[in-house]
Amino acid sequence: MDEATALPGLHESLLFKYGKLGPHSEAVFTGSSVWFSGPRQLNDPFECRPAIPFDWLFGPDFWVQDKITEKLAMYCLSRRIDILMWSHYADEHKGYCLAFSESGLCSHFGEYSDVIYQDAYPELSLLGRSPETGVTEADIKAFVLTKYSGWSYEDEVRFLSWDSGAGLREYPPQHLRAVVLGARMDTTARGKVRDWLAKRASQPLLYEARLSTSRFALEFRELK
């Protein structure tokens, strides 16, 4: 199986969200809502920061996201299910991975885009623009969807919400196709996840990740 593309038995395009068990985990598995983050809630301080090539009306420390922090929010997922993602975002393989239907989330949440990876900030030229109309939606998308090239292993996708700010968004429960338990998740945690999933309106498939015995890879087995 190509670890980067799919889970065995699921023959559709999937998007993955990694997490670790914590105070809000029960709601993640029993309910059908996801958290859209604001630009300043992201873990990389270099994100959402364009290069402005001259000292414009706002001064050299102007951050364009000041215009949109209150309303713009995003839900970030990955196209990949592999070792690095588990290590970095799923509590060193003790956490979980949610597998969503790409077409399902697209039909529900609407606009989404692949992240662009590069070494330079996206450049924003404000020459001839006014403070009121100077920043367009296209400008905002350019810096919201651009990250440092070192993050390219994430193969990230972002759903954008322009008018409601950070917060929970509901999704149709059937769009969660599968839950994958980390290779190092303990027995107690596995039991909790199973109990929580039993309360869902729509039951996703359940998998466990295992370390391959022959290569640097994860293998996935469906649990009944």
Phi and psi in degrees as a GROMACS rama.xvg file:
@    title "Ramachandran Plot"
@    xaxis  label "Phi"
@    yaxis  label "Psi"
@TYPE xy
-78.8256  108.551  ASP-2
-60.1912  -25.4019  GLU-3
-82.469  -8.30479  ALA-4
-118.751  -40.4487  THR-5
-157.576  165.145  ALA-6
-97.6906  146.273  LEU-7
-60.9168  133.326  PRO-8
90.7833  -11.2505  GLY-9
-110.112  107.969  LEU-10
-108.349  62.1675  HIS-11
-152.406  166.06  GLU-12
-74.0057  127.419  SER-13
-118.899  151.771  LEU-14
-120.495  140.154  LEU-15
-115.82  139.455  PHE-16
-127.089  122.65  LYS-17
-97.832  152.639  TYR-18
-162.57  171.053  GLY-19
-122.125  154.073  LYS-20
-70.6028  137.593  LEU-21
-163.292  -164.116  GLY-22
-59.3304  -27.6424  PRO-23
-102.704  7.815  HIS-24
-65.7135  -36.8909  SER-25
-58.1445  -41.9424  GLU-26
-65.4064  -33.1013  ALA-27
-60.9922  -43.1394  VAL-28
-89.6138  -30.8553  PHE-29
-86.3849  -28.6019  THR-30
-101.772  -169.908  GLY-31
-140.662  63.3546  SER-32
-138.192  152.142  SER-33
-130.238  156.976  VAL-34
-96.2115  121.516  TRP-35
-91.5085  123.232  PHE-36
-93.3422  149.117  SER-37
-81.2744  162.195  GLY-38
-54.0938  -35.228  PRO-39
-86.1499  0.60255  ARG-40
-94.8504  -1.17553  GLN-41
-75.2458  154.025  LEU-42
-82.453  -10.2301  ASN-43
-105.206  114.388  ASP-44
-67.6361  -11.4939  PRO-45
-83.451  -10.5816  PHE-46
-74.4414  153.384  GLU-47
59.5816  36.9149  CYS-48
-130.562  98.7129  ARG-49
-79.4281  159.762  PRO-50
-90.3369  125.075  ALA-51
-108.556  114.579  ILE-52
-75.6698  2.90697  PRO-53
-154.494  161.946  PHE-54
-79.772  96.1068  ASP-55
-86.1013  -165.727  TRP-56
-59.6019  -27.8229  LEU-57
-84.3079  -10.3355  PHE-58
93.2382  166.798  GLY-59
-66.3623  -19.9276  PRO-60
-96.7291  11.8461  ASP-61
-63.2532  129.876  PHE-62
-113.944  121.584  TRP-63
-63.2734  -28.5361  VAL-64
-65.3697  -11.233  GLN-65
-58.9545  -27.7015  ASP-66
-75.1514  -23.6205  LYS-67
-126.985  2.84773  ILE-68
-57.3975  -38.1684  THR-69
-71.8466  -24.6506  GLU-70
-117.554  -31.9629  LYS-71
-77.521  136.791  LEU-72
-146.734  161.289  ALA-73
-146.803  152.015  MET-74
-116.273  120.739  TYR-75
-105.75  127.938  CYS-76
-133.39  177.137  LEU-77
-127.586  151.749  SER-78
-86.7984  -2.89905  ARG-79
-112.284  145.86  ARG-80
-128.843  91.9524  ILE-81
-146.302  179.662  ASP-82
-57.7033  -47.939  ILE-83
-61.9009  -42.6922  LEU-84
-63.5123  -42.3799  MET-85
-62.2992  -43.0517  TRP-86
-66.2812  -40.1269  SER-87
-86.8601  -31.1579  HIS-88
-122.39  -4.9495  TYR-89
-123.152  44.3511  ALA-90
54.2519  45.9006  ASP-91
55.1624  46.9776  GLU-92
75.3316  5.81658  HIS-93
-92.8822  -6.06036  LYS-94
-97.301  -143.656  GLY-95
-143.439  170.213  TYR-96
-136.88  129.602  CYS-97
-96.8437  133.421  LEU-98
-111.94  113.198  ALA-99
-103.807  150.223  PHE-100
-68.9237  121.424  SER-101
-62.6434  -46.9004  GLU-102
-65.5981  -34.3158  SER-103
-65.262  -48.5827  GLY-104
-65.1142  -37.4067  LEU-105
-62.4639  -43.9326  CYS-106
-67.2337  -26.444  SER-107
-90.7625  -51.5758  HIS-108
-88.1021  -19.8199  PHE-109
84.6669  -124.053  GLY-110
-58.439  129.264  GLU-111
-151.63  157.79  TYR-112
-149.532  154.563  SER-113
-77.5872  143.523  ASP-114
-74.1304  143.785  VAL-115
-100.522  136.162  ILE-116
-114.152  129.502  TYR-117
-158.101  169.45  GLN-118
-89.3497  -23.3069  ASP-119
-103.527  149.414  ALA-120
-58.9819  147.633  TYR-121
-64.4492  134.433  PRO-122
-88.5277  135.963  GLU-123
-121.576  109.765  LEU-124
-92.8003  123.326  SER-125
-107.551  14.4911  LEU-126
-60.2288  125.663  LEU-127
80.2698  7.60381  GLY-128
-104.802  156.11  ARG-129
-98.2735  159.802  SER-130
-58.6283  -31.1994  PRO-131
-75.7905  -37.9064  GLU-132
-118.475  8.42462  THR-133
-70.9853  -24.6141  GLY-134
-112.972  120.054  VAL-135
-97.9715  169.341  THR-136
-61.1038  -36.9905  GLU-137
-63.7726  -38.9102  ALA-138
-61.6841  -46.7524  ASP-139
-62.0593  -44.6146  ILE-140
-59.6579  -36.9712  LYS-141
-60.6536  -43.2208  ALA-142
-89.5117  -22.4029  PHE-143
-71.872  -27.8945  VAL-144
-104.385  14.9024  LEU-145
-117.529  131.337  THR-146
-133.257  163.027  LYS-147
-58.1686  140.755  TYR-148
-60.6188  -23.6472  SER-149
-64.6613  -17.7194  GLY-150
-88.4797  4.06146  TRP-151
-62.5652  -22.5515  SER-152
-62.4218  -19.7381  TYR-153
-71.3758  -27.5812  GLU-154
48.4007  58.5984  ASP-155
-85.2457  147.329  GLU-156
-124.373  140.761  VAL-157
-128.2  127.653  ARG-158
-89.8832  131.927  PHE-159
-110.29  138.505  LEU-160
-124.808  125.028  SER-161
-97.8643  -12.8598  TRP-162
-131.012  0.071064  ASP-163
-118.195  -8.67411  SER-164
74.5154  -177.863  GLY-165
-65.2601  146.997  ALA-166
154.664  -178.54  GLY-167
-79.1118  143.592  LEU-168
-128.963  133.209  ARG-169
-78.503  149.821  GLU-170
-137.519  153.787  TYR-171
-60.5808  126.12  PRO-172
-58.2228  -26.5138  PRO-173
-70.6831  -12.5229  GLN-174
-75.3665  -14.7172  HIS-175
-82.986  103.426  LEU-176
-82.9181  -33.073  ARG-177
-156.871  155.399  ALA-178
-123.013  132.77  VAL-179
-115.8  125.846  VAL-180
-87.3302  136.805  LEU-181
-64.2646  153.001  GLY-182
-62.2502  -23.9296  ALA-183
-110.162  13.8091  ARG-184
-70.0521  131.59  MET-185
-79.1613  170.052  ASP-186
-62.3105  -41.3662  THR-187
-61.6116  -45.3821  THR-188
-64.7147  -39.505  ALA-189
-61.5188  -40.5737  ARG-190
-63.0823  -41.127  GLY-191
-62.4706  -44.5311  LYS-192
-62.3017  -43.2065  VAL-193
-59.6038  -44.591  ARG-194
-63.4219  -42.2727  ASP-195
-65.2559  -43.9869  TRP-196
-62.7014  -31.4286  LEU-197
-63.1781  -18.4794  ALA-198
-91.302  -3.53617  LYS-199
-72.6981  152.929  ARG-200
-70.1849  -30.968  ALA-201
-130.872  130.198  SER-202
-90.7238  117.944  GLN-203
-79.8512  163.254  PRO-204
-68.8662  152.445  LEU-205
-120.989  129.266  LEU-206
-125.905  162.016  TYR-207
-124.747  144.118  GLU-208
-90.0137  141.32  ALA-209
-131.801  147.776  ARG-210
-76.0211  129.633  LEU-211
-64.4451  144.668  SER-212
-89.7329  -4.09674  THR-213
-123.426  -12.6405  SER-214
-156.109  169.874  ARG-215
-78.7661  85.9568  PHE-216
-163.181  162.369  ALA-217
-105.065  147.267  LEU-218
-120.114  148.629  GLU-219
-122.606  132.224  PHE-220
-124.885  131.59  ARG-221
-73.2179  137.803  GLU-222
-105.021  141.671  LEU-223
